[in-house]
Structures are given as structure tokens and as C-alpha cells.
Amino acid sequence: MPPSRPGREGRFARRSQLRAMEADGLVHREVFAEVPPRVEYSLTPLGQSLAPVIDALKAWGEGFKAQLAS
């Protein structure tokens, strides 16, 4: 079996996930009329409201990783 090309699939997955987050109102997508085309994403206020949840998950993960190491 030939090796997979993670670059192409990874880009597609990221694009798909970003589009889903845009549809959910978590990120704002801005397209610039340039060559080559450029797209920037930023968090909306709803997306920013998830920061405490993400920080809590990060703290839990770091604690769990430390537990596994000991």
C-alpha cells in the first residue's frame, strides 16, 4: 500500500472543520481579493466565550499527562 499524503487530506479536514465552525458562528472568515488568494479566520465573541472551557480542558490534560508520567 503506498504511503498516504497527509498534507492534502489534512488541508481538506481543516477547511471542513473551519467551515463548520463558521456555520456555527464560532469563527469569522474573511476572504481577500489577492493573488494568490488569502483567507483569514478570527474568533467571534461566541468563539471567544469558549476560552474558559478550552483552558479547563488543557489543565485537565496536563494533569492527566503528569499522572501517566509518574
N, C-alpha and C positions, 0 to 999 in steps of 0.2 A: 504494500500500500504506500503510495507516495506521501511525503510529508505535507501536512496542511499548510495553508498560507494564512496565519493568524491576522496579518495586517488587514486584509480585505474584509474578512468576517468581523474582525474587531471594530473596524470603522462602521460597518453596517449596523452592528449591535448598538454601538454608542449613538449613532444617528437615530436609530429606532427608539432608544431609551430617552434621548433628548426630546424627540418629537412627542413622546407620551407625556413627559413631564411638562412640556409646553401646553399640551392639550388639557392637562390637569391644573394649569395655572401656577406651576411651581417655578418655571423659568420663562424669561422673555427672550425671544430670538430676534436679532437684528441682522438683516442682510444688507451688505454694502455693494453698490454697483461698481465693482472694480474688476480689473483683470490682473491676476486670477481672482475669482470670486472669494469674498471673505464673509464669514458669518461669526457673530459674537453672541454668546449666551450670558445672561445675568439672572440672578435670583430675583424673583418678585417678592413683595412683602410676605406673601403666603409661604414661599420657599424659605425665606429668612426666618420665619417663625418655627421652622423645623430644627434650627441650630441647637436648642437645648436638648432635643431628643437625640440628635446625632452625637452631641458631646457626651451624653449619658451612655450611649452605646459604645463609644470609644473608650470611656473609662471602664466599663464592664469588660470589654475585650482585653484591655491592658491588664486588668486584674486577673482575668482568666488565663491569659498567657503567662503571667508570673506564677500562677498556681501550677501550671503544667511544667514550668521550668524547675520548680522545686521538688 
